[in-house]
């Protein structure tokens, strides 16, 4: 295996572990946290949401910093910071300590999750649509593995031991691997491109596009973070809820292949609209009935549509800006999505806690997805593609 492909494999495996430990594992920790500390559901979820909020706030400056100094120092700092902070979580005794640690974990997440990894991969002399699809596919497997696996570990050993095991795994495996990956000499060649300005964001079509992404992410993040609590309250077991999250992650894997073949039958923007429509359909299925069959069908449809969105976003951005401007633009989009990831679970936890029924939460998810779909549909009717006519950049020359 040549060095660029080895680096891609290494980065992808590191993203698998990092996303699994820092993101997907939290959903099965909510109930153990509540039982251990006696805190309200919204308080527990709020810690994780605060981390995502910090990640979102930092995504724009980190994105432009990635374009300026490259991913190497950024990823290395984040990969050392994350395990230390993670190991401190079981030691907290007060709410303010819990939130402080999660706020700092949010800083580390902004340094090592998708945006820095995509920037790193964009500099490799490889086919970018296939590289992004591979990276996000491997990372997406973490959703399949870490929700049910984490639930099993917590049941067997307790949440404290599991968190310390995850911290050790990041320190002894992820950190050295990230240092090796960032030591790769990059040789991607590209024509100079016009870098994006903040004026790009103010265009009406772009604002609608970003708003649509926000509402879509709002609903998906709520499900991924507090989906186990939602299904448990609806009468399902916590174990079945973890399996459903695993199925969502599993179904997201073949969706990555959809991105690599997308150009043969659809534009990127039309594909976005299709995926949002699929997610809305899945949520409506879950709203009308929460039987095991309906929830399983929801997980299959929802997982497929969810799986294609992240690599599709990266491919479109790469096509417009190339790797020179990838960090900044992805930072802007990541700011929008991370704000939704932090706000969605927080509001969702409050809605679940405030009612004896799961219907208000379900209607919240469907309403958010409907707004997203209507925004995309309105642009489709205008035949507007926010990533093409607005941005006057040269054609990507990277092979």
KEKE-3310 file (N, C-alpha, C; in steps of 0.2 Angstrom, whole numbers, plus 5000, padded with zeros to 4 digits):
npx = (5004:5003:5010:5000:4988:4989:4990:4977:4969:4973:4969:4956:4952:4956:4946:4935:4937:4937:4925:4916:4919:4919:4907:4896:4895:4889:4875:4871:4876:4868:4857:4864:4872:4861:4856:4867:4871:4859:4854:4844:4837:4839:4849:4860:4861:4863:4877:4884:4879:4884:4897:4896:4892:4903:4912:4905:4906:4920:4922:4923:4934:4944:4943:4948:4960:4965:4967:4977:4988:4988:4983:4992:4998:4986:4978:4986:4987:4974:4972:4979:4974:4960:4959:4964:4955:4943:4945:4943:4929:4922:4926:4919:4909:4900:4888:4894:4907:4906:4900:4911:4921:4915:4914:4928:4931:4924:4932:4943:4936:4934:4946:4949:4939:4929:4932:4946:4951:4946:4952:4965:4965:4961:4973:4980:4986:4974:4959:4946:4932:4930:4939:4934:4922:4926:4932:4922:4913:4920:4921:4908:4905:4907:4895:4888:4894:4898:4887:4878:4889:4894:4883:4882:4895:4894:4883:4889:4901:4900:4898:4909:4921:4921:4922:4935:4942:4940:4946:4959:4961:4961:4972:4983:4982:4974:4981:4995:4993:4987:4998:5007:5000:4999:5011:5014:5021:5014:5007:4998:4993:4987:4978:4979:4965:4951:4948:4935:4924:4916:4905:4899:4891:4880:4872:4855:4851:4861:4860:4847:4850:4859:4851:4842:4850:4853:4841:4838:4849:4847:4836:4841:4852:4846:4840:4851:4858:4849:4840:4839:4834:4822:4815:4815:4806:4795:4792:4800:4814:4830:4841:4836:4834:4848:4852:4844:4850:4862:4858:4855:4867:4873:4866:4870:4881:4881:4876:4887:4892:4883:4886:4898:4894:4885:4886:4883:4869:4863:4863:4873:4865:4852:4853:4855:4842:4834:4839:4835:4821:4820:4823:4813:4802:4805:4804:4791:4786:4790:4783:4769:4768:4776:4780:4790:4793:4790:4799:4811:4810:4810:4823:4831:4828:4831:4844:4851:4849:4855:4868:4874:4875:4886:4898:4894:4893:4906:4912:4906:4910:4924:4924:4921:4930:4943:4957:4963:4954:4946:4946:4941:4928:4921:4922:4913:4901:4901:4900:4886:4880:4885:4880:4867:4868:4871:4860:4848:4848:4847:4835:4827:4828:4823:4809:4805:4806:4797:4784:4773:4771:4778:4775:4775:4789:4791:4784:4791:4803:4798:4793:4804:4812:4803:4803:4816:4815:4806:4813:4824:4816:4810:4821:4824:4814:4816:4827:4840:4856:4866:4880:4886:4882:4885:4897:4912:4924:4938:4939:4941:4956:4962:4967)
npy = (4994:5011:5027:5038:5031:5023:5033:5039:5027:5027:5039:5038:5027:5032:5042:5034:5029:5041:5048:5038:5037:5050:5055:5046:5037:5044:5044:5032:5034:5043:5039:5031:5042:5050:5041:5040:5053:5059:5070:5080:5075:5085:5092:5083:5080:5093:5096:5089:5095:5108:5106:5103:5115:5124:5118:5122:5136:5138:5132:5140:5150:5139:5133:5142:5144:5131:5132:5141:5137:5123:5106:5099:5104:5107:5095:5087:5094:5093:5079:5075:5082:5078:5064:5066:5075:5068:5057:5064:5065:5055:5059:5070:5080:5090:5100:5111:5107:5097:5103:5111:5103:5097:5108:5110:5098:5101:5110:5101:5093:5101:5101:5089:5081:5079:5091:5095:5082:5080:5091:5087:5075:5080:5085:5075:5066:5059:5053:5063:5062:5048:5047:5054:5048:5036:5039:5044:5033:5023:5030:5031:5018:5018:5022:5011:5002:5008:5012:5000:4992:5000:5001:4988:4987:4997:4991:4980:4984:4996:5014:5023:5015:5012:5024:5028:5017:5021:5033:5029:5021:5031:5038:5029:5023:5031:5044:5041:5036:5047:5056:5050:5050:5064:5066:5064:5068:5080:5081:5085:5094:5110:5122:5140:5146:5157:5162:5159:5173:5182:5188:5178:5171:5179:5179:5177:5164:5156:5158:5152:5139:5136:5138:5128:5116:5118:5116:5103:5096:5099:5090:5077:5077:5077:5065:5056:5059:5059:5048:5035:5038:5043:5032:5023:5029:5028:5016:5005:4995:4999:4993:4989:5002:5006:4997:5001:5013:5009:5002:5013:5019:5008:5008:5019:5017:5010:5022:5030:5025:5029:5043:5042:5038:5048:5058:5053:5053:5064:5081:5088:5097:5093:5080:5083:5088:5076:5068:5074:5074:5060:5058:5065:5058:5046:5050:5053:5041:5035:5044:5041:5028:5018:5005:4990:4986:4997:5006:5000:5001:5015:5017:5011:5019:5032:5031:5028:5040:5049:5045:5049:5063:5070:5066:5071:5084:5088:5084:5093:5105:5104:5103:5116:5124:5118:5111:5122:5131:5124:5122:5134:5136:5124:5126:5136:5130:5120:5127:5130:5118:5112:5121:5117:5104:5106:5113:5106:5093:5098:5106:5095:5086:5094:5095:5081:5079:5087:5082:5068:5061:5055:5061:5076:5078:5070:5077:5089:5085:5081:5093:5101:5095:5096:5110:5111:5103:5110:5122:5118:5113:5124:5131:5122:5123:5135:5132:5134:5133:5134:5132:5134:5145:5157:5157:5162:5153:5144:5129:5113:5106:5095:5078)
npz = (5000:4995:5002:5002:5002:5013:5023:5022:5026:5039:5045:5043:5051:5063:5064:5065:5078:5086:5083:5088:5101:5107:5102:5098:5108:5119:5119:5126:5138:5145:5153:5163:5169:5174:5184:5192:5197:5199:5192:5181:5165:5155:5160:5160:5146:5142:5145:5135:5124:5126:5123:5110:5106:5108:5099:5087:5088:5087:5074:5063:5064:5066:5054:5045:5050:5047:5033:5033:5041:5040:5044:5053:5066:5072:5073:5081:5093:5097:5098:5109:5119:5121:5127:5140:5145:5144:5153:5165:5167:5175:5187:5192:5203:5204:5195:5189:5187:5178:5167:5164:5160:5149:5140:5138:5131:5120:5113:5110:5102:5091:5085:5080:5074:5059:5050:5052:5048:5035:5028:5029:5022:5009:5004:5000:4986:4979:4972:4976:4979:4981:4991:5002:5003:5008:5020:5028:5027:5035:5047:5049:5053:5066:5072:5071:5079:5092:5099:5102:5107:5117:5126:5130:5137:5147:5154:5159:5166:5171:5169:5173:5172:5159:5152:5156:5150:5136:5136:5138:5127:5117:5120:5119:5107:5096:5097:5094:5081:5074:5075:5067:5054:5052:5049:5036:5020:5009:4993:4984:4970:4964:4955:4958:4968:4970:4986:4997:5003:5016:5011:5003:5011:5013:5002:4996:4992:4997:5011:5013:5010:5020:5031:5029:5030:5044:5050:5046:5052:5065:5069:5066:5074:5087:5087:5086:5098:5109:5106:5111:5124:5120:5113:5124:5133:5125:5127:5123:5126:5133:5128:5115:5110:5109:5099:5088:5086:5082:5070:5062:5060:5053:5041:5036:5029:5016:5010:5007:4996:4987:4985:4978:4966:4962:4953:4941:4939:4945:4951:4964:4972:4970:4975:4988:4991:4989:4999:5011:5010:5011:5024:5031:5027:5034:5048:5049:5048:5060:5068:5067:5072:5084:5085:5085:5072:5064:5069:5066:5052:5051:5055:5045:5033:5038:5042:5029:5022:5031:5030:5018:5018:5024:5017:5004:5006:5008:4996:4987:4992:4990:4976:4972:4978:4980:4989:4995:4999:5007:5021:5027:5021:5024:5038:5040:5036:5045:5057:5056:5056:5068:5078:5077:5081:5094:5100:5096:5103:5116:5117:5113:5124:5134:5129:5129:5143:5148:5145:5147:5136:5121:5109:5108:5106:5095:5085:5085:5079:5066:5062:5061:5051:5041:5038:5034:5022:5014:5012:5004:4994:4989:4983:4974:4965:4960:4953:4958:4963:4976:4977:4965:4954:4962:4966:4960:4954:4949:4939:4948:4948:4953:4953)
capx = (5000:5007:5009:4994:4982:4990:4987:4969:4967:4975:4965:4949:4952:4956:4940:4931:4937:4936:4918:4913:4921:4917:4900:4891:4895:4886:4868:4870:4878:4863:4853:4868:4873:4856:4856:4873:4871:4852:4853:4838:4839:4841:4856:4865:4862:4866:4884:4886:4877:4888:4903:4895:4891:4910:4914:4902:4909:4927:4923:4925:4941:4948:4943:4952:4967:4967:4969:4983:4994:4988:4980:4996:4998:4979:4976:4991:4985:4967:4972:4982:4969:4954:4959:4965:4948:4938:4946:4941:4922:4919:4928:4916:4904:4896:4886:4899:4913:4903:4900:4918:4925:4912:4916:4935:4930:4921:4938:4947:4932:4934:4953:4951:4934:4929:4934:4953:4952:4944:4957:4971:4964:4961:4980:4983:4985:4969:4952:4943:4925:4931:4943:4929:4917:4929:4934:4916:4910:4924:4919:4901:4904:4907:4888:4885:4898:4899:4880:4877:4894:4895:4878:4884:4900:4891:4879:4894:4907:4898:4900:4916:4926:4920:4925:4942:4944:4939:4952:4966:4961:4963:4979:4988:4981:4972:4986:5001:4991:4987:5005:5010:4996:5000:5018:5014:5022:5008:5009:4992:4994:4981:4978:4976:4958:4949:4946:4928:4923:4910:4900:4896:4886:4875:4868:4849:4851:4866:4856:4842:4853:4862:4846:4839:4855:4852:4835:4839:4854:4843:4832:4845:4856:4842:4839:4857:4860:4844:4836:4838:4829:4815:4813:4814:4800:4790:4790:4805:4820:4836:4845:4833:4836:4855:4852:4841:4855:4867:4856:4855:4874:4875:4863:4873:4887:4880:4874:4893:4893:4879:4890:4903:4890:4880:4887:4880:4862:4860:4868:4874:4860:4846:4854:4853:4835:4832:4841:4831:4815:4820:4823:4806:4798:4807:4802:4784:4784:4791:4778:4762:4768:4782:4781:4797:4794:4790:4805:4816:4810:4813:4831:4834:4827:4834:4851:4853:4849:4859:4875:4876:4875:4892:4903:4892:4894:4913:4913:4903:4915:4930:4924:4921:4936:4949:4959:4966:4949:4941:4945:4936:4921:4919:4921:4906:4895:4902:4897:4879:4878:4886:4875:4860:4869:4871:4854:4843:4847:4845:4828:4823:4828:4818:4803:4804:4806:4791:4778:4772:4771:4784:4772:4778:4796:4791:4781:4796:4807:4795:4792:4811:4813:4798:4806:4822:4813:4803:4818:4827:4811:4809:4827:4824:4809:4820:4833:4845:4861:4870:4887:4888:4882:4887:4905:4916:4930:4941:4937:4946:4961:4966:4965)
capy = (5000:5017:5031:5042:5027:5021:5039:5039:5022:5028:5045:5035:5022:5037:5045:5029:5028:5047:5049:5033:5038:5057:5057:5041:5034:5048:5042:5026:5036:5048:5036:5030:5048:5052:5037:5041:5060:5062:5076:5080:5073:5091:5094:5079:5082:5100:5095:5087:5100:5113:5104:5104:5123:5126:5116:5126:5143:5137:5129:5145:5151:5134:5131:5147:5142:5125:5134:5145:5133:5116:5102:5095:5106:5107:5088:5084:5097:5090:5072:5074:5085:5074:5058:5069:5078:5062:5053:5068:5065:5051:5062:5076:5079:5096:5102:5116:5104:5093:5107:5114:5098:5096:5114:5109:5093:5104:5113:5096:5090:5105:5100:5082:5078:5079:5096:5094:5076:5082:5095:5082:5070:5084:5087:5069:5065:5054:5055:5066:5059:5042:5047:5057:5043:5030:5041:5045:5027:5020:5034:5030:5012:5019:5023:5004:4998:5011:5012:4994:4990:5004:5000:4982:4988:5000:4986:4975:4986:5003:5020:5025:5011:5012:5030:5027:5013:5025:5038:5025:5019:5037:5040:5024:5021:5036:5049:5040:5036:5054:5059:5047:5052:5071:5067:5062:5073:5081:5082:5087:5100:5113:5129:5144:5147:5162:5159:5162:5178:5182:5190:5172:5169:5184:5178:5174:5156:5152:5158:5147:5133:5135:5137:5121:5112:5119:5112:5096:5093:5099:5084:5071:5077:5075:5057:5052:5060:5056:5043:5030:5040:5044:5025:5020:5033:5026:5009:5001:4994:5003:4989:4990:5009:5006:4993:5005:5018:5005:5001:5019:5019:5003:5009:5025:5015:5010:5028:5033:5023:5034:5049:5041:5037:5053:5063:5050:5054:5069:5086:5088:5100:5088:5074:5085:5088:5069:5065:5078:5071:5053:5059:5067:5052:5041:5053:5053:5034:5035:5048:5038:5021:5016:4998:4988:4985:5004:5009:4997:5004:5022:5017:5010:5025:5038:5030:5029:5047:5053:5043:5052:5070:5072:5066:5075:5091:5088:5083:5099:5110:5102:5104:5123:5128:5114:5110:5128:5135:5119:5123:5140:5135:5119:5129:5140:5125:5116:5131:5130:5111:5111:5125:5113:5098:5107:5116:5101:5088:5102:5107:5089:5083:5098:5093:5075:5079:5091:5079:5061:5057:5056:5065:5083:5077:5067:5082:5093:5082:5081:5100:5104:5091:5099:5116:5110:5100:5116:5127:5114:5112:5131:5132:5117:5126:5141:5129:5138:5129:5139:5131:5135:5152:5162:5157:5162:5150:5140:5121:5109:5102:5089:5071)
capz = (5000:4995:5008:5003:5004:5020:5027:5021:5030:5046:5047:5043:5057:5069:5064:5068:5086:5089:5083:5092:5108:5109:5100:5098:5115:5124:5120:5131:5145:5148:5159:5169:5172:5178:5190:5197:5200:5201:5188:5176:5159:5151:5163:5158:5139:5141:5145:5129:5120:5127:5120:5102:5105:5108:5093:5082:5088:5085:5068:5058:5065:5065:5047:5041:5052:5043:5027:5034:5044:5039:5049:5057:5073:5075:5075:5086:5100:5099:5099:5116:5124:5121:5132:5147:5147:5144:5159:5171:5168:5180:5194:5193:5208:5204:5188:5185:5185:5173:5161:5162:5156:5142:5136:5135:5126:5114:5110:5107:5096:5085:5083:5078:5070:5052:5047:5051:5044:5028:5026:5029:5016:5003:5002:4997:4978:4978:4970:4982:4980:4984:4998:5007:5004:5012:5026:5031:5028:5040:5053:5051:5056:5074:5075:5071:5084:5098:5103:5106:5111:5123:5130:5133:5142:5153:5158:5162:5170:5174:5165:5174:5169:5151:5150:5157:5145:5130:5137:5137:5120:5113:5122:5117:5100:5092:5097:5090:5074:5072:5074:5061:5049:5050:5047:5029:5015:5005:4986:4980:4966:4962:4953:4963:4967:4974:4992:4999:5007:5020:5006:5000:5016:5013:4997:4999:4991:5002:5017:5013:5010:5026:5035:5028:5033:5051:5053:5045:5057:5072:5070:5066:5080:5092:5087:5088:5105:5114:5103:5116:5129:5116:5112:5130:5135:5121:5129:5120:5130:5132:5123:5108:5107:5106:5093:5083:5084:5078:5063:5059:5058:5048:5035:5033:5026:5009:5007:5005:4989:4983:4984:4973:4960:4962:4947:4935:4938:4949:4954:4971:4976:4969:4979:4995:4992:4989:5006:5016:5009:5014:5032:5033:5027:5040:5054:5048:5049:5067:5072:5067:5076:5087:5085:5083:5065:5062:5072:5062:5045:5052:5056:5039:5029:5041:5042:5023:5020:5035:5029:5012:5018:5026:5011:4999:5008:5007:4989:4984:4994:4986:4969:4971:4981:4980:4996:4997:5003:5010:5028:5028:5019:5029:5044:5040:5036:5051:5062:5056:5058:5075:5082:5077:5085:5101:5102:5095:5109:5122:5117:5113:5131:5138:5127:5132:5150:5150:5144:5148:5130:5116:5103:5106:5103:5088:5081:5085:5074:5060:5060:5059:5045:5036:5036:5030:5015:5011:5010:4999:4988:4986:4979:4968:4960:4957:4950:4961:4966:4980:4977:4958:4951:4966:4967:4953:4955:4943:4940:4952:4944:4957:4950)
cpx = (5004:5006:5003:4988:4983:4988:4980:4966:4968:4970:4958:4948:4952:4949:4934:4931:4935:4928:4914:4914:4918:4910:4895:4890:4890:4879:4867:4873:4873:4860:4858:4871:4868:4855:4861:4873:4864:4850:4847:4841:4842:4848:4861:4866:4865:4874:4887:4884:4881:4895:4902:4894:4898:4913:4912:4905:4916:4928:4925:4932:4946:4949:4948:4959:4970:4970:4976:4989:4994:4985:4985:4996:4991:4977:4980:4989:4979:4968:4976:4978:4963:4954:4960:4958:4943:4939:4944:4933:4920:4921:4924:4911:4899:4894:4891:4905:4911:4903:4907:4921:4922:4914:4923:4935:4928:4927:4942:4943:4933:4941:4954:4945:4934:4932:4942:4955:4951:4950:4964:4971:4964:4968:4983:4981:4981:4963:4948:4936:4926:4935:4938:4924:4920:4930:4927:4912:4914:4922:4912:4900:4904:4900:4885:4888:4897:4892:4879:4882:4895:4889:4879:4890:4898:4887:4884:4899:4905:4901:4907:4921:4927:4923:4932:4945:4945:4945:4958:4967:4963:4970:4984:4987:4979:4978:4992:4999:4990:4993:5008:5006:4998:5007:5019:5016:5017:5010:5004:4994:4988:4982:4976:4969:4957:4946:4939:4928:4917:4904:4896:4890:4879:4870:4861:4849:4855:4863:4851:4845:4856:4857:4842:4844:4854:4847:4835:4844:4851:4839:4836:4850:4852:4841:4845:4859:4855:4839:4834:4833:4822:4812:4811:4807:4794:4788:4795:4810:4826:4840:4842:4834:4843:4855:4849:4846:4861:4865:4856:4862:4876:4872:4866:4879:4886:4878:4881:4894:4889:4882:4895:4900:4886:4880:4884:4873:4859:4865:4868:4868:4853:4847:4853:4846:4832:4833:4836:4824:4814:4820:4817:4802:4799:4804:4794:4782:4785:4786:4771:4762:4775:4783:4788:4798:4794:4796:4811:4816:4812:4820:4834:4834:4831:4842:4854:4854:4854:4867:4878:4878:4882:4897:4901:4893:4902:4915:4911:4908:4922:4930:4924:4927:4943:4951:4962:4961:4944:4940:4940:4929:4918:4918:4915:4901:4895:4899:4889:4877:4879:4882:4868:4861:4869:4864:4848:4843:4845:4838:4824:4823:4823:4811:4801:4803:4799:4784:4778:4772:4777:4781:4775:4785:4796:4789:4787:4801:4804:4794:4799:4813:4809:4801:4812:4820:4810:4808:4822:4822:4810:4815:4827:4819:4812:4825:4839:4850:4866:4877:4890:4888:4885:4894:4908:4923:4932:4939:4943:4950:4964:4963:4964)
cpy = (5006:5022:5035:5037:5024:5027:5040:5034:5024:5034:5042:5031:5027:5040:5040:5029:5035:5049:5044:5035:5045:5059:5051:5037:5037:5046:5037:5028:5041:5045:5034:5036:5051:5048:5038:5048:5062:5068:5075:5078:5079:5093:5090:5080:5088:5100:5094:5092:5106:5112:5105:5112:5126:5124:5120:5133:5143:5135:5134:5147:5145:5132:5136:5146:5136:5127:5138:5141:5126:5112:5099:5097:5105:5100:5086:5087:5093:5083:5070:5077:5081:5068:5061:5071:5072:5058:5057:5067:5061:5054:5068:5075:5085:5097:5106:5112:5100:5097:5110:5109:5097:5102:5113:5104:5096:5107:5107:5093:5094:5104:5094:5079:5080:5085:5096:5088:5077:5086:5091:5078:5074:5086:5081:5068:5059:5057:5057:5063:5052:5042:5049:5052:5037:5033:5041:5038:5023:5024:5032:5023:5013:5020:5016:5001:5001:5011:5006:4991:4994:5003:4993:4983:4992:4995:4981:4978:4993:5008:5022:5021:5011:5018:5030:5023:5017:5030:5035:5023:5025:5039:5036:5022:5027:5042:5047:5039:5042:5057:5056:5049:5059:5072:5065:5068:5074:5083:5084:5094:5103:5120:5134:5146:5154:5160:5163:5168:5178:5184:5184:5170:5173:5183:5175:5166:5153:5152:5153:5140:5131:5134:5130:5116:5112:5115:5105:5092:5094:5093:5078:5071:5075:5068:5054:5053:5057:5051:5038:5032:5041:5037:5022:5023:5030:5019:5003:5000:4998:4999:4989:4997:5009:5002:4997:5010:5015:5003:5007:5020:5014:5005:5016:5023:5014:5017:5032:5031:5027:5040:5048:5040:5043:5057:5060:5051:5060:5074:5085:5091:5096:5082:5076:5085:5081:5067:5068:5075:5064:5054:5061:5062:5047:5044:5052:5045:5033:5038:5044:5031:5020:5009:4996:4988:4992:5007:5007:5000:5011:5022:5016:5016:5031:5037:5030:5036:5051:5051:5047:5060:5073:5072:5070:5082:5092:5088:5090:5105:5110:5104:5112:5126:5124:5114:5117:5132:5130:5120:5128:5139:5129:5121:5133:5135:5121:5120:5130:5123:5110:5115:5120:5107:5100:5110:5110:5096:5092:5103:5100:5086:5087:5096:5086:5075:5083:5088:5071:5057:5059:5060:5072:5082:5075:5073:5088:5091:5083:5089:5103:5101:5094:5106:5115:5108:5106:5121:5124:5114:5119:5133:5128:5120:5132:5139:5133:5132:5133:5138:5132:5142:5157:5163:5157:5159:5145:5132:5118:5105:5096:5082:5067)
cpz = (5000:5001:5008:5005:5011:5025:5027:5026:5038:5049:5047:5049:5064:5070:5067:5075:5089:5089:5088:5099:5111:5107:5101:5104:5120:5125:5125:5137:5148:5154:5165:5173:5177:5185:5195:5200:5202:5197:5183:5169:5155:5154:5160:5150:5138:5141:5138:5123:5120:5123:5112:5101:5104:5101:5087:5082:5085:5077:5062:5058:5064:5058:5043:5044:5049:5037:5028:5036:5043:5045:5054:5064:5076:5077:5080:5093:5102:5101:5106:5121:5126:5127:5139:5149:5148:5151:5165:5172:5174:5187:5196:5199:5208:5196:5185:5183:5178:5166:5159:5158:5149:5137:5133:5130:5120:5110:5107:5101:5090:5081:5079:5074:5063:5048:5046:5047:5037:5025:5025:5022:5009:5000:4999:4990:4977:4975:4976:4984:4983:4991:5003:5008:5009:5019:5030:5032:5034:5047:5055:5054:5064:5076:5075:5078:5091:5102:5106:5110:5118:5128:5134:5139:5148:5157:5162:5167:5173:5169:5166:5171:5162:5149:5151:5152:5138:5130:5135:5130:5115:5114:5119:5110:5095:5092:5093:5083:5071:5071:5068:5054:5047:5048:5039:5024:5010:4998:4981:4976:4963:4960:4958:4962:4971:4980:4994:5004:5011:5016:5003:5004:5015:5007:4999:4998:4996:5009:5018:5013:5017:5032:5035:5031:5041:5053:5052:5051:5064:5073:5070:5072:5087:5093:5089:5095:5110:5111:5107:5121:5126:5116:5119:5133:5131:5122:5126:5126:5128:5127:5116:5105:5105:5100:5087:5081:5080:5071:5059:5056:5053:5041:5032:5029:5018:5006:5005:4998:4984:4981:4978:4966:4958:4955:4941:4934:4942:4950:4961:4975:4975:4974:4986:4996:4993:4996:5011:5016:5012:5021:5034:5033:5033:5046:5054:5050:5057:5071:5073:5071:5078:5089:5083:5076:5062:5063:5068:5055:5045:5052:5049:5034:5031:5040:5035:5021:5024:5033:5023:5013:5019:5020:5005:5000:5006:5000:4985:4985:4990:4979:4967:4973:4981:4988:4999:5001:5007:5017:5030:5027:5023:5036:5045:5040:5042:5057:5062:5058:5066:5080:5082:5081:5092:5104:5101:5101:5115:5122:5117:5120:5135:5136:5130:5140:5152:5149:5145:5142:5126:5110:5102:5104:5096:5083:5080:5079:5067:5057:5058:5052:5039:5033:5032:5023:5011:5008:5004:4993:4985:4981:4973:4963:4957:4953:4952:4964:4970:4979:4970:4956:4955:4967:4961:4955:4949:4945:4943:4947:4947:4954:4956)
residu = (UNK:UNK:UNK:UNK:UNK:UNK:UNK:UNK:UNK:UNK:UNK:UNK:UNK:UNK:UNK:UNK:UNK:UNK:UNK:UNK:UNK:UNK:UNK:UNK:UNK:UNK:UNK:UNK:UNK:UNK:UNK:UNK:UNK:UNK:UNK:UNK:UNK:UNK:UNK:UNK:UNK:UNK:UNK:UNK:UNK:UNK:UNK:UNK:UNK:UNK:UNK:UNK:UNK:UNK:UNK:UNK:UNK:UNK:UNK:UNK:UNK:UNK:UNK:UNK:UNK:UNK:UNK:UNK:UNK:UNK:UNK:UNK:UNK:UNK:UNK:UNK:UNK:UNK:UNK:UNK:UNK:UNK:UNK:UNK:UNK:UNK:UNK:UNK:UNK:UNK:UNK:UNK:UNK:UNK:UNK:UNK:UNK:UNK:UNK:UNK:UNK:UNK:UNK:UNK:UNK:UNK:UNK:UNK:UNK:UNK:UNK:UNK:UNK:UNK:UNK:UNK:UNK:UNK:UNK:UNK:UNK:UNK:UNK:UNK:UNK:UNK:UNK:UNK:UNK:UNK:UNK:UNK:UNK:UNK:UNK:UNK:UNK:UNK:UNK:UNK:UNK:UNK:UNK:UNK:UNK:UNK:UNK:UNK:UNK:UNK:UNK:UNK:UNK:UNK:UNK:UNK:UNK:UNK:UNK:UNK:UNK:UNK:UNK:UNK:UNK:UNK:UNK:UNK:UNK:UNK:UNK:UNK:UNK:UNK:UNK:UNK:UNK:UNK:UNK:UNK:UNK:UNK:UNK:UNK:UNK:UNK:UNK:UNK:UNK:UNK:UNK:UNK:UNK:UNK:UNK:UNK:UNK:UNK:UNK:UNK:UNK:UNK:UNK:UNK:UNK:UNK:UNK:UNK:UNK:UNK:UNK:UNK:UNK:UNK:UNK:UNK:UNK:UNK:UNK:UNK:UNK:UNK:UNK:UNK:UNK:UNK:UNK:UNK:UNK:UNK:UNK:UNK:UNK:UNK:UNK:UNK:UNK:UNK:UNK:UNK:UNK:UNK:UNK:UNK:UNK:UNK:UNK:UNK:UNK:UNK:UNK:UNK:UNK:UNK:UNK:UNK:UNK:UNK:UNK:UNK:UNK:UNK:UNK:UNK:UNK:UNK:UNK:UNK:UNK:UNK:UNK:UNK:UNK:UNK:UNK:UNK:UNK:UNK:UNK:UNK:UNK:UNK:UNK:UNK:UNK:UNK:UNK:UNK:UNK:UNK:UNK:UNK:UNK:UNK:UNK:UNK:UNK:UNK:UNK:UNK:UNK:UNK:UNK:UNK:UNK:UNK:UNK:UNK:UNK:UNK:UNK:UNK:UNK:UNK:UNK:UNK:UNK:UNK:UNK:UNK:UNK:UNK:UNK:UNK:UNK:UNK:UNK:UNK:UNK:UNK:UNK:UNK:UNK:UNK:UNK:UNK:UNK:UNK:UNK:UNK:UNK:UNK:UNK:UNK:UNK:UNK:UNK:UNK:UNK:UNK:UNK:UNK:UNK:UNK:UNK:UNK:UNK:UNK:UNK:UNK:UNK:UNK:UNK:UNK:UNK:UNK:UNK:UNK:UNK:UNK:UNK:UNK:UNK:UNK:UNK:UNK:UNK:UNK:UNK:UNK:UNK:UNK:UNK:UNK:UNK:UNK:UNK:UNK:UNK:UNK:UNK:UNK:UNK:UNK:UNK:UNK:UNK:UNK:UNK)
# end
